[in-house]
Amino acid sequence: MSRQFALVVFLLLTAHNSYSISVPEWLETLASSSISSEDYPDASVVVLLDHRILEIDSAGAAQGFVEQCIKLVDDRAKDEQGDRSIRFDADRDTVIFEAVYTRQADGTWIEPEQDAFTITSAPEVQWASAYSQLKQQNVSFPGLAVGAVIYWKYKVVPKPGRDPWQDDFHSGIVTFGGFEPVISQIFEINCDTSHVISYEMQNSGYLPVTTIDSGRRRIRWEFKALEQLKSEPNMVSSAHLVPRLVYTSFRDWSELGLYVGEKFWKSVEKSRFAGLEFSQLTNYAGLSPKPLAQNIAFWVQQNIRTVPLALGVVGYQPSDADKVWANRYGDVRDKLTLLSALLGQYGIESYPVLMQSSNAPFSSLPVLDQFNHMILAVPFQEDTVFFDPIPRFSAPYEIGYNRTQGMSCQLIHGAPIIEPAKELVHIERRASTRMSVTLDTTGTLNGRADAEAVADYANIARSTFSDQKQLEKEIYFQHAASRIGQGCEVIQTDISDPGLLTQPIHVSLDFSCEGFAVKQGDLMLVDLPVTPFTFTVSGFYPSLPEVTYPVELPIEGLTETTVVMTLPKGYSVSYLPSAVLVDNPYLELGLVPKKLEDRIEWTQRIRYKSDIVPVDEYATIRKSFEELVSPKNRLLVLERTK
C-alpha cells in the first residue's frame, strides 16, 4: 500500500460527518451552564431558551422567527431530539435556517452536513396529492449525547406574490412551559400601531410589556424559570395548567364568521358536476328530507376517503366540491363542502359549525385557532341535525363525545352563534352488559355475557371488531374471559355486524370458569364477576392517594353491568353486601345487590356527569371508587343448607 493511499484512507476514517464552528459568546455562556439531571431528575431535556417572534409588516404579511436552545440531560433525549421537524405550507411559505448547531458534551460546537436537511411531505398527506403543499422541513442534529446542547434559529417567510394579502389574518395560541423545565421563554408580536391585535393570557395574571417606536408596536411576553409539570394518571391537559396566550386580529366574531363562511360557500357553489353525477349514481327518490340527508351523509362518509388533517393545518379555504368529488378523498373542510353541495342539489340547506373539540379554556375573543374541527348543521322544520362524516365507526349524525367538548360556533350568515357544544348536540352514550350465570356446588361458574353499546362505546367496539381476523378474534375473547376469572374457558362467541352503524352493536360470550368460587367447609366465597368486555367500561380509576392537578373524567355517559347468578343447590345466602350509592356533581355511582328466591342480582351503574374534577374534590371521587371495589361490597358468602 502506498503512503499516499494510506493517508487518504486515514483521513476518510477519521473525518467527522459535521463541521466544527465558533459561536457567539452569549450562546456559549448559555449552553455551557452546569444544568444536569441532578437538577431536573424527571426531565429528559431542559429548554434554555425559546424565543419566538411574529413580525407583521404594513401590508399585513407575517414572518415567524424561532430561536431555541435545548440541553439534553438523559439518554431518552438522544432519540427524542435527534430529528426535529418544522411543518409549513409550501404554497405559502418558505423555511430559512439562519443557524443549526450542536454543542457536544466535550464543549465542541459542530453543525450538520447538508444532507442532514431534508424536506418531505407530511405523513398524513402522502397518499393525498391535493394536500401536497403540507411539508416538513427536517433536521438531523449530529453528535448527540447526555450533556449535549442543540441550537437552531430559523424563520418562516411568505412566498413573494402570495395573494391576496388583505385576506390574511393573524391568530394563534402560545403556551409557556409544560412537561419539560424552561429557563427562558419569550413571545413577541411586532406590528404597525394601526394593526389591531387582541390578546388574553389564561391561567396567569402576567401582563406583557408594550413599546412603540416609529409607528411600530412591540408586545412582549417573557417568562423565566417555568416549573416542569409532573405527569399524573388522568390529569387534565397542560392547557389548564400553564400560562396560555391567545391572540387574534379579527375584530369580532362576525368578521371571523365571514372569513371562514365565505371560503366555505364559494367552494360549495362550485359543484356543477358533483351534484349531477351523484344523482345519477344513487337512487334516493321518494325519501323525505331528513332520511334523504342522512343517506347522503352516509354516502359521503363511506365513499369519500378521509385525510386526517386538523382544521386549519392547510388553511381554511376548502377545495371546490367538484374537485373533492373527483378526488374521492378530503379532509374535514372538503368532505363538509361536498356534503353541503350534495344536500343543496336536493334543496336541503346547511351551514358549517366550528367545534372546539376540547375542554381547554375558551376565550371570548374571536380566536379561530381555538377550534379544531368542523361539522355541518342541517335545519329541518322540527329540529336541526348535525353531521360529521369523518369518523369511520359511527353514524355521521352521532357526533362523538370528544367533538362535543368545549364551545361551538354556528356560522349562520351574518350572526355567528357561540354556545357550549354539549347544548348543541344531544347524544345518548351508554353501554351495558348482562351476565346470566349459574354457580354449581363445585364452585364452577357457567354462563353468558351479553353486551350492547351505542354511540362512543359502540365506536370503540366497532373499531375493535371491524376487519378482525379469526386468530385476532380468538385472542380477544380469551382475554375477555380471563377478566372473569383465571382459566376461564371460552365456549361460544357472537358479534353483530360492525358495519351496521345505525344499530347498537351486540357482543356475547358463553363461558365456563372452574374454581370461580372458593369453598371453605360449609361456606362458599363468591366474588362479583366483572364484565368481560372492556368497551363497556370507562377504564377510569383514581389510583393516586392525592393529586397535584385536576383530574379529567371519561365520557359523560352511562355504563351498566347486571349479574344474575343462580345459586348452587343446597346453598343459601349467608352474607350479602349493602348497597353502595353515590351521587355528586361529577358522577352517579351505584352497586346494588338483590336477593331473590334462588338467585342473586347485582347491578353496577356509573354515570359521569362532568369532565373535570378539581383537586379539592378528588378525595371524594377516590373514596367513591374505593367503596365500589372494596371486597366487602363485592363478596357473596353462601352456606350449605343444614
N, C-alpha and C positions, 0 to 999 in steps of 0.2 A: 504494500500500500504506500502511495507517495505521501510525502509530508503535506503537500497542498490539499490532497483529497481528505486526509485525516483532519486537517484544520477545518475544512468545510463541514464534515460530519460533526465535529465537536461543537461548532457554532450552532448548527441546526438543533442539536440535542439540548444545548444549554439556553437557547433563545427562549424568552418568555412570550406568551401569547398576548401580552399587553405592553404598554409603553410607560416608563417612569416619567413623572412630571413634577413640577413645582406648583404650589397653590398659594393663594393669598394668605397672609399671616393670620388674619382673623379666622379663616377656615381651619387652619392648622391648630390654632388655640382651641377652637370649639371642638374639633374632632379628637384632640388628644386628652380630653377630660378623662379622669380616672374612674368614671362610672362603670360598674360591673354588675354581675348577677348577685353579688352580695348586697348591693344597694337595692336591687329590684328582683328578689328571688322568684317572683311569679311572672316575670316578663321575659319575652324572647328578644325583644328589641327595645331601645329607648329612643324616642324621637327627640333629637337635639334641637332641630329647627324645622318648622313647617310654615312657610311664608307664601301666601297666595295673593295675587292682585288681579282685580277685574278692571281693565282700563277701557273706558268708553270714550270714543272720540266725538267731535262735534257733530258728525253725521249719524251717530248712533251705532257705529260699528264697534265691536268689542274684541279685545285681545285678553287672553288669560295667561298670567305668568305664575309659574310654580317653582319654588326652591325648597328642597328638602335635604336634611342631613340626618342619617339614622345609624345608630350604633347597634351592632349585634352582640348580645350578651349571653346567648346559649346556642347549643347545636341546632335547635329547631330552626333558627333564623336563617341558616345557610340555605335550606330548601325553600323556605317561605319568601325570602327576599332576593334570591339569586336572579330570578327572572321577573321583571316588572313590566307592566303594560299600561299604555295610555289609550283610551278609546276616543275616537273622533270621527266626525262625519267628513269623509274625504271630498265630498262635493262642495262643502262649505269651508272647510278649514285645512290648515297645514300645521304639523307639529315641527318645531325647530328647536334642536338642542343647542344650548349655549355651553354646557359643561356636564360631563358624566365621569365621575371618579370613584375609585375605591382606595381607601386608606387601609393598607394591610395591617395585620396585628403587629408587625415589626416597625410600623411608622412610615413605611414607604407608600407614596401615592402613585397609583397607576391608573390608566384609562383603557377602556375596551378597544379591541381592534374593530375595524369597520364592519366585519361580518357579524359582530355582536348586535348590530342594529338591523331589525327586520320589520317589515310591515305585512300583516296578514289580515284576512277577513275575520271578523268576529265569529266565534264558533256557531252562534245561533243562525247565521245567515249563509253558511257555506253551501246550503242547498236551496238558496232563495236569491237568485241574481238580482231581483228587483230591489234588494236592500244591500247591494254590494258596496255601497258607499260607507257602510259602517265598518271601520277598520280598527286595527290595534297596532300601535307603534310599540314594538317590543325591544327591550334592552336586557342583555345578559351581563351582569356585573362579574368581573373576574376577581380572583384572589380572596374569596370569602372564607372567613374562619371566625371563631369566637374572638371578640375584640376588634374586628374589622369595622370600618365605617363606610357607608355608601353615601354618595352625594350626587344629586343631579339638579340641573336648572334648565328649564325649557319654557317655551311659550307656544300657545295655540293661537294662530293668527288667521283671520278670514282671507279667503282667496280673493284676488282682485276681481272686481266686476260682479260680486255677489249681489243678486237682485231679488227683491227690492230692499234697499237699506231701511226705508221707512217702515217696513213690515217687521223689523227686528224688535224684540222685547228682551228685557233682562230680568231674570227671575231665578231664584235658587235657594238652596238650603245648605248651610255650613255648620258642621258640628265640631266642637272643640274638645279634644281629648277622647277617651274611650278605653279600650281594653289593653292599651299599652301606655306607659308613662310618657308624658310630653313635657319637655323642658321649656320650649317656647313655641307658641302658635300665633300667627298673625294673619288677618284677612283684611284687605283694603279694597275699597271701591273708589276709583278716581273718575270724575266726570265733570262736564260743564255745570255751572251753577244753575243753568236753565233746565237741566235734565233732572226730572223728578224721580227720586228713589225713596221708597218707603221701606221701613225695616222694623223688625221686632226681635228682641232677644228673649228666648224662652229658657226656663229653668235657671235663670240668673238675672241679677239686677244690674249687671255690667252695662255701662254707658260708653259708647265709642268716643274717640277723640276726632273732632271735625275741624279741619283747617281749610281756608280759602286763599288762593293765590292766583292772581292774573286770570280771574274768571273761571278757575277750576276748583272743584271741591274734592277734598280727600276725606273719606270716612274710614277710620282705622279701628279695628278691634284687636286687642293684644292680650293674650293670657300667658302667664308664667307658671311653671311647676304644677301642671294639671295632674291630679291624682289618677292612678290607674284603677279602673273598675275591676272587681274580682268576680269571676263568673260564678253564678249560683243556679241550681236547678229551677226552672220555671220563672226565672227573673224576667222583668219587663225589658223591652229593648232599650238600648242606650239613648234613644231619642227622648226618653223620660228622665234621664239621669244627668246628662252633660249639658253645658251651655250650648244652645242651638239657635242659630241665627237664620231667620227667613227674610228675604228681601224681594222687592218687585218694582218694576217700572210701570206696571198697569195702574191706572189712576183709580179704577173701581172695578167691581165685578161685571158691570155691563161691558166695559172695554175688553175684559178677559173673555167674556162670553162671545162677543162679536169676533174676536181674534180666532178662537177655536171654531165657532159655529160657521163663519163664512168659509173657512177652508173645507169644513166637512160638507156643507151643502153644495159648493162648487163641484166637488168630486162626485157627489150623489147625482147631480144633474147630468154628468157625462156618462150616461148609461143607455146609449142608443141601441147597442147590440145585446147587452146583458139581459134586459127585461124580455126582449123578443125571443132570444134563444131559450131562456128559462121557461117561458110559457109553452114553447114547442116541446121542450124536454119533459115537462111534468104535466100532470092532469089533475088540477085542483078545482076544476069547475064544480059549482054547486055548493062549495063549502061556505059557511058563514064567516064573517071577518075574523073572529078570534081563532077558530080552528085553522083557518087559512094562514094566519100569521104564524101560528105555532108550527105548522108544517113547513113553511118557508124557512123559519129559523132553524128547524131540524135539518133541512137540506143544506143550508149554509154551514152548519156545524159539522156535518158528516162528510161533505164533499169538497169543502174548501180547506186545504191543509193549513194548520195554524203555525205561524212563525212566532216563537216565544220571545217577542220583544216587549219590554216595558213601555208604557205610554211615554212619548217624548224622546225616546232614545235616538230616533232618526227624524226628529221634528214633529210638528203637529199637522203637516199637510198630508192627508191620505192620498193614496193612488186613486186614479179615476176608477169608478165602478166597472167600466168596461175592461180596464187593464187587470183588475183583480179577477174578473170572470175568466179572462183569457189565461192568466197565470195559474188559476186554480189553487192559489195559496195567498195568505195575507196575515199581517199582524192584527192586533185588536182594532186599530183605526180602519184598516182596509176591509176586514170582514164585516164591520158595522156599516161601512159605506155601501158595500154590496147589498147587505141585508136591507138597509133603508131604501135603496134603489129598487130592489125586487118587490118590497112591500108597496112602494109607490106605484109600481106597474099595475097593481090591483086596487089602487085608490086608498090604500091604508097609510095614514100619516104616522110619522115617528119623529123622535128628536133624541140627540145624544145626551148622556148623563155622565159627568165626571165622577169617579169614585176614589176616595182617599185610600181605601183598602188597607187601613192601618189604624191602630188606636193611638198613634203618636199625637203629641199636642198639635192642635189645629189653630192656625192664625186667622183672624177675621180679615187680614189683608188679602188682596187678590193675588195670591202666590200660586201660580199654575203648577209648580213642582210639587205641591202638596198632594196632587192626585196621581195615582199610579195605574189607574185602569179606567175603562170606559164601558158603559153598557148602553142599550138602546131602549127607550121608553116608547110604548105604543098605546096611546089612549083610545079606549073604547067607551061606549055610552055608559056602561055600568061600572067600569074600573079601568085602571091602567096596568098593563102587563109589561114587565121588564125582561129583556132578553140579553143573554151573554153567550154567544156562540163559540167561545174559546174552550171551555172545559170539555174533555173527551168523554167523561164517565158520568155526566149528569145532564138532565134535560136542560135545554137553553133557558127555560123560564124558571129554573131553580137556581137562583143566584147564591153562590157559595158563601158560607159564613165569613171567611176572610175578606171577601169583597164587600160585605156589609159593615165592616168595622169603620169607625170614623165618620166623616161627613161626605155628603154628595152635593153636586152642583148640576141642577137640571138646566140645560142650555135651551130654555124656551126663548123664542125670538124677543129681544128687547128687554127681557126681565129674568135673568138667571135666578133660580131659587136655590138657596143654601139650606140644607137641613140634614139631621143625622140620617145616615143611610138605613139604619135599622127601622126608622119610622117610614121610610120609603118602600122598603121591601119586607114583606112578611112571609117567612117560610117556616113550616114545621120541620124541626130537626129532631129525629128520635131514632132509637134503636132498642130492640127488645129481644130477650132470649127466654124461652120457656123450656125448662128441663123436667121431663116426666120420667121419674126413676123409681126403681124398686130395689130395696135392700133385703138380701136374704140372710138366713141365720148364720152363714159362714162369714158375713161381712163383705160379700161381693155386691157391688153396685152395678146394676144393669139399667139402661135407659136410652133416652133420645133427647137431644138438644135441638130445638128449632129456633132460628134467629130470623128476624125481619128488620130491615134497615131502610130508611128513607133519607133523602137529601144528602147532606155531607157524609153521614155514616154509610149510606149506600154507595156514594162516590168512592170511599175508601175500599169497600168490598169489591166493587166492580174493577177497580184498578188492580186489586189482588188477583182476581179470578179470570179476568179477560186475557186471552191468548196464553193461558196457563197450560203447560204440557202435563201429561199424565203423571210423570215422576214428581214434578213440582207440586201437583195437587196432592199426591200421597204424602209427601213430606209435610205440606201444610197441615193436613188433618192429623198426622202423627203428633206434630207439635201442639195442635189444638187439644187432642186427647190427653196429652201429658199435663195440660193445665188442670184437668180434673183430678188426676192422681197418677202417681208413679206406676209405670207398667200398664196403663190403661190401654185397652185394645180397641182398635177401630173395626167396627162390624160393617157399617154401610154409610155412605155419604150421598148427599144430593145438593146441587146448586141450581137455582133458577137461571135463566138466560141473562148473562150480564149485559147483553146488548139491548134489553128492554128498558130504556131509560125512563119511560113514563110510569113504570111499575116499581113497587118496592122490591128489593132483592131478598130472596129467601135462601137460607143455607141450613142444612140439617146434618146431624152426626149421630149415628147409633153406636153405642159403645158398651164395653164391659170392663169393669175395674175390680180385679180381685184384691182382697185385703184393704178395701177402702175404709172400712170401719175397724176399730181396734177393740178386740174382746178382752175383757178383764173379769174373769169369773162369770158372775151372772150379769155383768154390765157390758154394754157395747157403746163405745165413744164414737160419735159421728160428727165430722166437720161439715159445715155447709159447703157444698161444691160450688165452684165459681164457673161463670160462663166460659166455654172453651174458645169463643170467638173474640179475638182482640178488636175487631172493627166495631163491636157493640159496646165498648167501654172507652172512656176517655184516656186511660193510662196515667191520669194525674194522681200524684200522691205527695203531700207536703212532707218530705223526708227530713228536712233540716230542723233541729230544735228551735232555731231562731234565724231570721234573715236580716240582711242589711238593706235590701232593696224590695220594692213592691213585687208581688207575685202575679204572673199572668195566668188566668184560668183558661181551660179549654173551651170548646164550642158551647155556646149558650143553647143547650138542647137537653133532651131527656134521655137517659139510659135506664133501662129497667131489666132486672133478671128475676124470674119467678121459678122456684124449685118446688115441685110437688113430689114428695117422697112417700111411697107406700112402705109401711113398716114390716119387718120380718114377722112371721107368725110366731106367737108365743112371747112377744116382747111388747112392753108398754113404755110410755114416756115417763122417765124419772126426773129429767130436768129439761126445761125449755126456757131459752133466754127471754128477757123482757124486750119490748120494742125499743128501738133507737130512733128518735125523731128529732130532726134539726131543721130550723127554718130561720134564715137571716138574710140580709140584703144580698149576699153573694151566692148562696146555694140553698137548695132544699134537699134534705137527705133523709132517707128512711130505711130501716131494716126491721121488718115486721114479721114475726113468726105466728102461725096459727095452728092450733091443734084440732084436727078433725077426727072422725071416727077411727079410721085405720091408717091415717097418713098425716103427714106434716106439710104445711105450705109456708115457704119463706118468700117474701117479696122485698127486693132491694131496689130502691129508686134514688137516682141522683139527678137533680136538675140544676144546672148552673144558670144564675140569673144576672151575672155581671162578668166583666172581662178582667178586672184588675182588683187585687186585694191589697190595701195599704199595709205597711209594715206593722202598724199598731193593731191590726185586726188578724194578723197571720196566726197568732196563738189560738184564736177562736176556731179558725178553719182547721188547724192541725189537730186540735182536740176532737173535733167532729169526726175526722177520718180515723183517729186512734180508736174511738168508740166503734166505728164501723168494722175495723179489722181486729178488734180485741177478741182473743179466743173465747172469753166468757160469753160474748154476744154471737158467736158463730158455732158454738158447740151444742150438740144434742146428746143427751145421755139416755140410753134405753136400758131397761131392766127386764130380765126374764120374768115372765108371769109365774107366780107360785100357785 
